[in-house]
């Protein structure tokens, strides 16, 4: 499986986002599972790995009260 990983720092917290293919031109982004950690409540989808990861990053930023620039 072709998994893309993105490291993001959002509001001082480090996240590892994993993006994997789920269909033709469809990718799913979720927070990587870590020991004693959890994943995002829901995955985010996009046509590309970058688009899916941006959606999850934007949601995490909003959840932590920080606005992200629009892409």
C-alpha positions in Angstrom: 0.0 0.0 0.0 1.3 3.5 -0.9 1.0 5.5 2.3 2.1 9.1 2.5 3.1 10.7 5.8 2.9 14.4 6.7 4.3 15.9 9.9 2.4 18.9 11.1 2.8 21.2 14.1 -0.6 22.8 14.9 -0.9 25.1 17.9 2.3 23.7 19.4 1.2 20.0 19.1 2.9 17.6 16.7 0.8 15.4 14.5 1.7 12.6 12.1 -0.9 12.4 9.4 -1.1 9.2 7.3 -2.8 9.3 3.9 -3.6 6.1 2.0 -5.5 5.4 -1.2 -9.0 4.1 -1.0 -10.1 4.2 -4.6 -9.4 5.8 -8.0 -8.4 9.4 -7.3 -9.5 9.1 -3.7 -7.3 9.3 -0.6 -8.0 9.1 3.1 -6.1 11.1 5.7 -6.1 10.3 9.4 -3.9 10.9 12.4 -1.4 8.0 12.7 -1.9 5.7 15.5 0.7 6.0 18.2 1.2 4.1 21.5 -1.2 5.6 24.1 -2.7 7.8 21.4 -5.7 7.9 19.2 -6.8 8.7 15.7 -9.0 11.6 14.5 -12.7 11.0 15.1 -13.3 10.9 11.3 -11.0 10.5 8.3 -10.8 13.2 5.7 -10.9 12.5 2.0 -9.4 14.2 -1.1 -8.5 13.6 -4.7 -4.8 13.7 -3.9 -2.7 12.9 -0.7 -2.0 16.7 -0.2 -5.7 17.6 -0.5 -6.7 15.0 2.1 -3.9 16.0 4.5 -4.8 19.7 4.1 -8.4 18.9 5.1 -7.4 17.1 8.2 -4.8 19.8 9.1 -7.4 22.6 8.6 -9.9 20.7 10.9 -7.3 20.2 13.6 -6.4 24.0 13.4 -10.0 25.0 13.8 -10.4 22.5 16.7 -7.4 24.1 18.4 -8.5 27.7 17.7 -5.9 28.6 15.0 -6.9 29.7 11.5 -5.0 28.3 8.6 -4.5 30.2 5.3 -6.7 29.2 2.5 -5.0 27.1 -0.2 
